[in-house]
Amino acid sequence: MKKLSFSIAIVLMVGMLVTASVSASGLPKIERSLSTSAPGPYEGSFSGTVSSDNGSQAPISMNLTHRGDVVEGSVSLGNGLSVNGGVCGTVDVPSVEQHITGTSQPDNPNQISTQMAFEVSGINIVVDLNSQISSDGSVIQAQTAIDLPWLCGRDPLLSGSLNRIES
């Protein structure tokens, strides 16, 4: 179960980081539409913290582009976050730098809301992600819930708050 919870923690973190799809984790890639539209609200550099429902937290930073409904860029997560998967174990999430790509809501570009389903060690896992950027584009608030199998005994929650870095 330790391997299961470690895999879940990594996917959870990358999912939390404003993605609807993560190519590096083996999930399907998003079909890209070439867009020459103006930058969307998620475009820019952001920095803040990600917190787990067990009280742990880690620094996080993102550099994103947002054209049309495509959001992509890089994310860096520091040390300090642990994810409690109940009976499936608690895992310290290592620092990671990752390329991300996803989509915003076509009718509301200030919001990303998605559900990712994947298989870990033969078990189906569902991750719900909700992210909202403030109307002035200065703060991203994100929440991620992971639906672990009932035998784990709990479903971990993560939350993040990132502020735009003015250049």
TORTOR-421179 format. One record per residue: x, y, z of N, C-alpha, C, O in turn. Coordinates in pm, whole numbers. Atoms other than C-alpha are relative to their C-alpha. Layout:
+--------+---------+--------+---------+----------+--------+--------+---------+--------+--------+---------+--------+
! n.east ! n.north !   n.up ! ca.east ! ca.north !  ca.up ! c.east ! c.north !   c.up ! o.east ! o.north !   o.up !
+--------+---------+--------+---------+----------+--------+--------+---------+--------+--------+---------+--------+
!      X !       Y !      Z !       X !        Y !      Z !      X !       Y !      Z !      X !       Y !      Z !
...
+--------+---------+--------+---------+----------+--------+--------+---------+--------+--------+---------+--------+
END
This chain:
+--------+---------+--------+---------+----------+--------+--------+---------+--------+--------+---------+--------+
! n.east ! n.north !   n.up ! ca.east ! ca.north !  ca.up ! c.east ! c.north !   c.up ! o.east ! o.north !   o.up !
+--------+---------+--------+---------+----------+--------+--------+---------+--------+--------+---------+--------+
!     81 !    -120 !      0 !       0 !        0 !      0 !     85 !     126 !      0 !     40 !     231 !    -46 !
!    -88 !    -117 !     -1 !     297 !      234 !     52 !     25 !      49 !   -142 !     27 !     170 !   -166 !
!    -22 !     -38 !    139 !     364 !      227 !   -324 !   -125 !      68 !    -55 !   -116 !     167 !   -127 !
!    126 !     -59 !     44 !      -4 !      302 !   -388 !    -10 !     143 !     49 !    -40 !     233 !    -30 !
!     15 !    -136 !    -53 !      -5 !      605 !   -158 !    107 !      94 !    -54 !     80 !     213 !    -70 !
!   -102 !     -87 !     58 !     326 !      736 !   -298 !    -42 !      44 !   -140 !    -31 !     162 !   -174 !
!     46 !     -35 !    134 !     191 !      721 !   -654 !   -115 !      98 !      6 !   -121 !     192 !    -72 !
!    115 !     -89 !    -16 !    -130 !      885 !   -540 !     47 !     140 !     39 !     -4 !     239 !    -15 !
!    -47 !    -131 !    -45 !      59 !     1165 !   -365 !     61 !      80 !   -114 !     36 !     200 !   -126 !
!    -61 !     -70 !    111 !     261 !     1251 !   -674 !   -105 !      47 !    -99 !   -104 !     164 !   -139 !
!    105 !     -40 !     95 !     -41 !     1251 !   -907 !    -87 !     108 !     62 !   -127 !     203 !     -6 !
!     81 !     -98 !    -70 !    -237 !     1444 !   -646 !     64 !     138 !     -5 !     -3 !     238 !    -33 !
!    -69 !    -129 !     -1 !      25 !     1716 !   -624 !     -1 !      64 !   -137 !    -32 !     183 !   -151 !
!     -2 !     -57 !    133 !      58 !     1760 !   -995 !   -141 !      39 !    -41 !   -161 !     142 !   -105 !
!    139 !     -35 !     28 !    -320 !     1752 !  -1029 !    -42 !     128 !     68 !   -114 !     209 !     10 !
!     32 !    -120 !    -77 !    -350 !     2019 !   -762 !     55 !     125 !    -67 !      1 !     234 !    -51 !
!    -70 !    -113 !     56 !    -118 !     2241 !   -959 !    -64 !      48 !   -129 !      5 !      70 !   -229 !
!     75 !     -64 !    107 !    -385 !     2368 !  -1192 !      5 !     -76 !   -132 !     22 !     -16 !   -238 !
!     -3 !      76 !    123 !    -393 !     2083 !  -1441 !   -128 !     -76 !    -21 !   -198 !    -113 !     73 !
!    108 !      91 !     36 !    -659 !     1893 !  -1622 !     60 !    -127 !    -59 !     -8 !    -229 !    -68 !
!    -70 !     116 !     55 !    -404 !     1657 !  -1776 !    149 !      19 !     21 !    200 !     129 !      6 !
!   -144 !      -8 !    -25 !     -43 !     1578 !  -1695 !     69 !    -103 !    -88 !     57 !    -223 !    -65 !
!    -60 !      93 !     94 !     157 !     1430 !  -1978 !    106 !     -88 !     66 !    119 !    -204 !     28 !
!   -108 !      77 !    -61 !     446 !     1315 !  -1755 !    -51 !    -113 !     88 !     24 !    -207 !    115 !
!     50 !     107 !    -87 !     221 !     1101 !  -1534 !    -68 !    -110 !    -79 !   -121 !    -205 !    -21 !
!     60 !     105 !     80 !      94 !      896 !  -1827 !   -146 !      22 !    -29 !   -208 !     -64 !    -93 !
!    139 !     -28 !     31 !    -250 !     1055 !  -1843 !     -9 !      50 !   -143 !     91 !      95 !   -199 !
!     12 !     -44 !    139 !    -389 !     1142 !  -2186 !     36 !     146 !    -18 !      8 !     230 !     68 !
!    -34 !    -139 !     30 !    -257 !     1457 !  -2347 !   -122 !      71 !    -54 !   -210 !      10 !   -115 !
!    110 !     -81 !     49 !    -494 !     1739 !  -2427 !     22 !      31 !   -147 !    134 !      60 !   -190 !
!     -6 !     -44 !    139 !    -573 !     1807 !  -2790 !     19 !     150 !      2 !    -61 !     222 !     62 !
!    -31 !    -142 !     -2 !    -419 !     2148 !  -2850 !    -62 !      69 !   -120 !    -53 !      21 !   -233 !
!     46 !     -82 !    110 !    -588 !     2412 !  -3053 !     95 !     118 !     -9 !    127 !     182 !     91 !
!    -90 !    -113 !     18 !    -357 !     2671 !  -3202 !    -81 !     127 !     14 !   -175 !     151 !    -61 !
!     75 !    -121 !    -26 !    -476 !     2999 !  -3066 !     92 !     120 !      2 !    198 !     118 !     64 !
!    -77 !    -124 !     -2 !    -348 !     3346 !  -3130 !    -71 !     104 !     85 !    -44 !     224 !     74 !
!     76 !     -93 !    -84 !    -586 !     3497 !  -2878 !     87 !      64 !    107 !    200 !      22 !    131 !
!    -69 !     -71 !   -107 !    -485 !     3733 !  -2601 !     22 !     -94 !    119 !    -51 !    -191 !    134 !
!    -24 !      83 !   -118 !    -340 !     3586 !  -2281 !   -123 !      -7 !     91 !   -195 !      92 !    108 !
!    109 !      19 !    -94 !    -595 !     3441 !  -2038 !     45 !      35 !    141 !    161 !      69 !    163 !
!    -29 !     -43 !   -137 !    -613 !     3510 !  -1663 !    105 !     -82 !     73 !    167 !     -32 !    166 !
!   -101 !      82 !    -69 !    -385 !     3220 !  -1561 !    141 !      27 !    -50 !    237 !     -30 !      3 !
!   -134 !     -25 !     54 !     -94 !     3356 !  -1766 !     83 !      83 !     96 !     37 !     186 !    145 !
!    -92 !     -73 !    -86 !     203 !     3468 !  -1557 !     74 !     -89 !     96 !     70 !    -212 !     85 !
!    -75 !      72 !   -104 !     419 !     3369 !  -1261 !    -72 !      15 !    133 !   -118 !     123 !    168 !
!     71 !       4 !   -127 !     267 !     3268 !   -928 !     84 !     -72 !    103 !    163 !    -160 !     69 !
!    -74 !      63 !   -108 !     409 !     3169 !   -590 !    -89 !      -6 !    123 !   -168 !      85 !    147 !
!     81 !      12 !   -120 !     252 !     3043 !   -268 !     30 !    -129 !     73 !    144 !    -175 !     76 !
!    -15 !     124 !    -75 !     192 !     2732 !    -59 !   -112 !     -98 !    -33 !   -223 !     -59 !    -70 !
!     98 !     108 !      8 !      14 !     2399 !    -86 !     -6 !     -62 !    138 !     98 !     -90 !    199 !
!     20 !      57 !   -133 !    -133 !     2258 !    236 !    -82 !    -128 !    -10 !   -174 !    -139 !    -90 !
!     75 !     124 !    -10 !    -254 !     1910 !    321 !    -95 !      10 !    118 !    -74 !      91 !    208 !
!     95 !      -3 !   -111 !    -547 !     1840 !    551 !     60 !     -51 !    131 !     -7 !     -49 !    234 !
!    -66 !      40 !   -125 !    -296 !     1702 !    804 !     87 !     113 !     57 !    158 !      92 !    156 !
!    -73 !    -116 !    -51 !    -140 !     2050 !    850 !    136 !      23 !    -63 !    197 !     127 !    -38 !
!   -130 !     -21 !     64 !     174 !     2002 !    643 !    -16 !      95 !   -119 !   -125 !     111 !   -173 !
!      4 !     -89 !    116 !     263 !     2249 !    370 !    135 !       9 !    -66 !    238 !     -25 !     -7 !
!   -123 !     -13 !     78 !     520 !     2317 !    101 !    -13 !     122 !    -90 !   -123 !     159 !   -131 !
!      3 !    -113 !     95 !     618 !     2615 !   -115 !    -24 !     -51 !   -142 !     17 !    -162 !   -177 !
!     28 !      36 !    139 !     499 !     2611 !   -475 !     13 !     125 !    -86 !    -22 !     235 !    -43 !
!     -5 !    -111 !     95 !     566 !     2829 !   -779 !    -35 !     -53 !   -138 !     -7 !    -168 !   -170 !
!     41 !      39 !    134 !     427 !     2823 !  -1132 !     29 !     113 !    -98 !     15 !     231 !    -63 !
!    -12 !     -93 !    112 !     507 !     2993 !  -1463 !    -90 !     -55 !   -109 !    -65 !    -163 !   -162 !
!    103 !      51 !     88 !     208 !     2962 !  -1693 !    -24 !      90 !   -121 !     -4 !     211 !   -116 !
!     59 !     -73 !    111 !      82 !     3062 !  -2035 !   -144 !     -47 !    -11 !   -175 !    -162 !     21 !
!    142 !      32 !     10 !    -293 !     3073 !  -2100 !    -51 !      65 !   -128 !    -76 !     185 !   -132 !
!     48 !     -47 !    130 !    -407 !     3105 !  -2463 !   -122 !     -81 !    -38 !   -120 !    -204 !    -37 !
!    126 !      71 !     24 !    -763 !     3024 !  -2557 !    -39 !     -69 !    130 !    -45 !      -4 !    234 !
!     28 !      73 !   -124 !    -856 !     2752 !  -2310 !    117 !     -88 !     43 !    103 !    -167 !    137 !
!   -117 !      81 !    -33 !    -506 !     2594 !  -2301 !     87 !      72 !    103 !    130 !     185 !     82 !
!    -89 !     -50 !   -105 !    -304 !     2648 !  -1982 !    118 !     -97 !      7 !     99 !    -218 !     22 !
!   -117 !      87 !    -11 !      53 !     2518 !  -1974 !    116 !      77 !     61 !    116 !     200 !     64 !
!   -118 !     -63 !    -57 !     385 !     2583 !  -1809 !     75 !     -96 !     89 !     71 !    -217 !     70 !
!    -79 !      81 !    -92 !     608 !     2464 !  -1529 !    -42 !      30 !    143 !    -88 !     140 !    174 !
!     32 !     -14 !   -142 !     551 !     2409 !  -1160 !    115 !     -58 !     80 !    173 !    -160 !     42 !
!   -102 !      50 !    -93 !     800 !     2366 !   -878 !    -60 !     -11 !    138 !   -116 !      86 !    191 !
!     49 !      26 !   -135 !     702 !     2212 !   -546 !    118 !     -25 !     90 !    205 !    -106 !     57 !
!   -107 !      20 !    -97 !     933 !     2235 !   -245 !    -32 !    -111 !     98 !   -134 !    -178 !     86 !
!     17 !     103 !   -103 !     972 !     2001 !     51 !    -95 !      47 !    109 !   -118 !     167 !    127 !
!     79 !     -30 !   -119 !     743 !     1981 !    352 !   -140 !     -55 !     -2 !   -205 !     -61 !    103 !
!    138 !      48 !      9 !     415 !     1836 !    226 !     -6 !    -150 !     22 !     74 !    -225 !    -33 !
!     27 !     142 !    -15 !     287 !     1501 !    345 !   -149 !     -22 !    -23 !   -231 !      66 !      5 !
!    138 !      33 !     31 !     -34 !     1329 !    238 !    -38 !    -124 !     80 !     29 !    -227 !     71 !
!     46 !     109 !    -84 !    -227 !     1106 !    480 !   -108 !     -78 !    -74 !   -218 !     -28 !    -95 !
!     94 !      88 !     69 !    -395 !      818 !    298 !    -61 !    -103 !     92 !    -97 !    -212 !     47 !
!     61 !      92 !    -96 !    -530 !      654 !    615 !     80 !    -128 !     10 !    202 !    -125 !     26 !
!    -64 !     131 !    -11 !    -455 !      283 !    628 !    101 !     -21 !   -114 !    194 !    -100 !   -101 !
!    -91 !      13 !    114 !    -282 !      320 !    288 !    132 !      73 !     23 !    222 !      65 !    -60 !
!   -126 !     -61 !    -37 !     -11 !      525 !    459 !      6 !     151 !    -19 !    -72 !     210 !    -93 !
!    -31 !    -142 !     14 !     121 !      878 !    496 !    131 !      10 !    -75 !    227 !     -60 !    -44 !
!   -117 !     -11 !     85 !     372 !      988 !    238 !     52 !     142 !      1 !    -25 !     237 !    -16 !
!    -65 !    -129 !     16 !     621 !     1275 !    241 !     22 !      20 !   -150 !     90 !     -60 !   -214 !
!    -11 !     -25 !    144 !     597 !     1426 !   -107 !    133 !      71 !    -25 !    159 !     177 !     32 !
!   -130 !     -62 !     26 !     944 !     1502 !   -243 !    -16 !     125 !    -86 !   -117 !     143 !   -154 !
!      3 !    -117 !     88 !    1026 !     1830 !   -414 !      2 !     -49 !   -144 !     63 !    -151 !   -176 !
!     12 !      42 !    139 !     948 !     1814 !   -783 !    -16 !     123 !    -88 !    -75 !     223 !    -48 !
!     24 !    -102 !    102 !     962 !     2029 !  -1094 !    -65 !     -73 !   -117 !    -16 !    -178 !   -159 !
!     82 !      73 !     95 !     706 !     1937 !  -1358 !    -56 !      94 !   -107 !    -93 !     207 !    -77 !
!     71 !     -72 !    106 !     572 !     2055 !  -1696 !   -147 !     -39 !     12 !   -178 !    -156 !     30 !
!    143 !      27 !    -11 !     192 !     2085 !  -1684 !    -72 !      57 !   -121 !    -27 !     154 !   -183 !
!     87 !     -51 !    105 !     -79 !     2131 !  -1942 !   -143 !     -36 !     34 !   -170 !    -146 !     83 !
!    140 !      23 !    -32 !    -454 !     2163 !  -1901 !    -89 !     100 !    -71 !    -43 !     174 !   -158 !
!     94 !     -92 !     62 !    -764 !     2357 !  -1997 !    -84 !      72 !    104 !   -115 !      18 !    211 !
!     93 !     -76 !    -83 !    -977 !     2627 !  -1843 !   -141 !     -24 !    -53 !   -158 !     -79 !   -162 !
!    139 !      15 !     42 !   -1356 !     2629 !  -1861 !    -29 !      96 !   -116 !     -2 !     215 !   -103 !
!     25 !     -87 !    115 !   -1464 !     2764 !  -2204 !    -91 !     118 !     33 !    -71 !     229 !    -18 !
!     93 !    -107 !    -34 !   -1748 !     2968 !  -2053 !     43 !      81 !    122 !    -20 !     182 !    155 !
!    -51 !     -71 !   -117 !   -1546 !     3078 !  -1747 !    152 !     -21 !      7 !    197 !    -112 !     77 !
!   -145 !      21 !      3 !   -1169 !     3118 !  -1814 !     69 !      21 !    134 !    187 !     -10 !    147 !
!    -58 !     -18 !   -134 !   -1113 !     3209 !  -1446 !     -9 !    -125 !     84 !     33 !    -126 !    199 !
!     21 !     121 !    -78 !   -1198 !     2854 !  -1341 !     50 !    -123 !    -75 !     32 !    -137 !   -196 !
!    -34 !     133 !     48 !   -1052 !     2509 !  -1388 !    -68 !     -97 !     95 !    -45 !     -94 !    215 !
!     70 !     100 !    -80 !   -1273 !     2226 !  -1270 !      0 !    -128 !    -81 !    -53 !    -133 !   -191 !
!    -12 !     124 !     75 !   -1201 !     1871 !  -1370 !      6 !    -118 !     94 !     29 !    -104 !    214 !
!    -12 !     124 !    -73 !   -1204 !     1513 !  -1259 !     93 !     -89 !    -81 !     72 !    -107 !   -201 !
!    -93 !      91 !     65 !    -917 !     1279 !  -1342 !    -18 !    -139 !     58 !    -23 !    -156 !    180 !
!      8 !     139 !    -45 !    -953 !      903 !  -1325 !    121 !     -73 !    -55 !    159 !     -55 !   -171 !
!   -117 !      75 !     42 !    -655 !      672 !  -1340 !     11 !    -125 !     85 !    -58 !    -139 !    186 !
!    -19 !     125 !    -72 !    -537 !      333 !  -1223 !    137 !       0 !     67 !    237 !      33 !      3 !
!   -125 !      12 !    -74 !    -270 !      285 !   -955 !      1 !    -139 !     63 !    -88 !    -173 !    141 !
!    -14 !     136 !    -54 !    -156 !      -69 !   -872 !   -130 !     -80 !    -14 !   -167 !    -154 !     77 !
!    122 !      76 !     26 !    -476 !     -209 !  -1027 !   -125 !      57 !     66 !   -231 !      -4 !     57 !
!    114 !     -60 !    -69 !    -704 !       22 !   -826 !    -38 !     130 !    -70 !     49 !     213 !    -99 !
!     46 !    -124 !     63 !    -918 !      294 !   -987 !     -5 !     112 !    103 !    -61 !      97 !    211 !
!     -8 !    -117 !    -86 !    -856 !      637 !   -834 !    -62 !     118 !    -74 !    -45 !     131 !   -195 !
!     59 !    -120 !     59 !   -1050 !      960 !   -895 !     50 !     122 !     77 !     48 !     124 !    200 !
!    -47 !    -125 !    -59 !    -908 !     1308 !   -833 !    -89 !     112 !    -50 !   -105 !     129 !   -171 !
!     81 !    -117 !     35 !   -1137 !     1614 !   -827 !     83 !     124 !     24 !    139 !     142 !    132 !
!    -77 !    -124 !     -7 !    -969 !     1948 !   -896 !    -90 !     119 !    -28 !   -167 !     118 !   -124 !
!     69 !    -127 !     23 !   -1118 !     2296 !   -863 !     99 !     111 !     26 !    165 !     115 !    131 !
!    -90 !    -113 !    -11 !    -918 !     2611 !   -921 !    -72 !     125 !    -46 !   -145 !     123 !   -145 !
!     63 !    -128 !     33 !   -1033 !     2972 !   -928 !    106 !     109 !     11 !    179 !     115 !    110 !
!    -89 !    -115 !     -8 !    -831 !     3282 !  -1010 !    -88 !     122 !     27 !   -197 !     134 !    -29 !
!     79 !    -118 !    -37 !    -951 !     3609 !   -861 !    -30 !      86 !   -122 !     40 !      78 !   -223 !
!     41 !     -82 !    115 !   -1126 !     3858 !  -1088 !    109 !      97 !    -44 !    114 !     135 !   -161 !
!   -110 !     -89 !     38 !    -820 !     4085 !  -1077 !    124 !     -78 !    -45 !    225 !     -17 !    -80 !
!   -109 !      83 !     47 !    -593 !     3789 !  -1167 !    119 !     -11 !     94 !    225 !     -59 !     54 !
!   -115 !      -4 !    -90 !    -375 !     3826 !   -858 !     16 !    -124 !     89 !    125 !    -148 !    139 !
!     -7 !     113 !    -92 !    -459 !     3510 !   -657 !    -69 !    -123 !    -60 !   -181 !    -114 !   -109 !
!     60 !     128 !     37 !    -519 !     3146 !   -749 !    -30 !     -76 !    129 !     58 !     -93 !    213 !
!     40 !      89 !   -109 !    -712 !     2935 !   -497 !    -34 !    -135 !    -64 !   -110 !    -139 !   -160 !
!     25 !     132 !     58 !    -716 !     2559 !   -566 !    -24 !    -101 !    110 !     33 !     -93 !    218 !
!     30 !     109 !    -91 !    -857 !     2253 !   -395 !      2 !    -130 !    -79 !    -46 !    -136 !   -192 !
!     -3 !     132 !     61 !    -795 !     1888 !   -473 !    -45 !    -102 !    103 !      1 !    -103 !    217 !
!     45 !     112 !    -83 !    -976 !     1588 !   -329 !     29 !    -128 !    -76 !      6 !    -136 !   -197 !
!    -27 !     129 !     64 !    -869 !     1232 !   -399 !    -88 !    -105 !     65 !    -91 !    -121 !    187 !
!     91 !     105 !    -45 !   -1117 !      950 !   -374 !     78 !    -131 !      4 !     92 !    -199 !    -98 !
!    -74 !     125 !    -18 !    -915 !      659 !   -233 !    -98 !    -115 !     22 !   -214 !     -92 !     57 !
!     87 !     115 !    -27 !   -1055 !      307 !   -205 !    -44 !       1 !    147 !     29 !      49 !    235 !
!     57 !      -2 !   -135 !   -1274 !      258 !    103 !     92 !     -64 !    102 !     89 !     -25 !    219 !
!    -87 !      67 !    -96 !   -1014 !       30 !    260 !    107 !      93 !     58 !    162 !      64 !    164 !
!    -98 !     -96 !    -53 !    -781 !      331 !    304 !    -57 !      75 !    120 !     18 !     116 !    209 !
!     63 !     -61 !   -116 !   -1033 !      484 !    543 !    -17 !     151 !     -7 !    -86 !     208 !     77 !
!     16 !    -146 !     12 !   -1005 !      846 !    427 !     38 !      46 !   -139 !    111 !     -21 !   -212 !
!    -31 !     -64 !    127 !    -986 !     1073 !    126 !     73 !     130 !     28 !     14 !     224 !     80 !
!    -79 !    -120 !    -28 !    -703 !     1330 !    148 !    -49 !     122 !    -79 !   -102 !     110 !   -189 !
!     32 !    -128 !     62 !    -764 !     1697 !     67 !    124 !      88 !      0 !    201 !      88 !     96 !
!   -108 !     -97 !      9 !    -512 !     1956 !    -51 !    -60 !     132 !    -39 !   -161 !     138 !   -109 !
!     43 !    -134 !     42 !    -552 !     2329 !    -87 !    126 !      83 !    -27 !    232 !      63 !     33 !
!   -113 !     -84 !     35 !    -329 !     2590 !   -240 !    -44 !     144 !    -21 !   -156 !     171 !    -64 !
!     22 !    -142 !     24 !    -306 !     2965 !   -254 !    129 !      56 !    -58 !    236 !      47 !      3 !
!   -118 !     -54 !     69 !     -71 !     3134 !   -500 !    -28 !     145 !    -40 !   -136 !     176 !    -90 !
!     10 !    -141 !     38 !     -13 !     3505 !   -557 !     81 !      27 !   -124 !    189 !     -30 !   -144 !
!    -73 !     -39 !    122 !      87 !     3659 !   -887 !    127 !      73 !     38 !    127 !     158 !    127 !
!   -127 !     -69 !    -20 !     450 !     3767 !   -897 !      9 !     106 !   -108 !     11 !      75 !   -227 !
!    -10 !    -110 !     95 !     476 !     4107 !  -1059 !    142 !       7 !    -54 !    239 !       1 !     22 !
!   -134 !      -7 !     59 !     764 !     4134 !  -1304 !     37 !     141 !    -36 !    147 !     165 !    -86 !
+--------+---------+--------+---------+----------+--------+--------+---------+--------+--------+---------+--------+
END
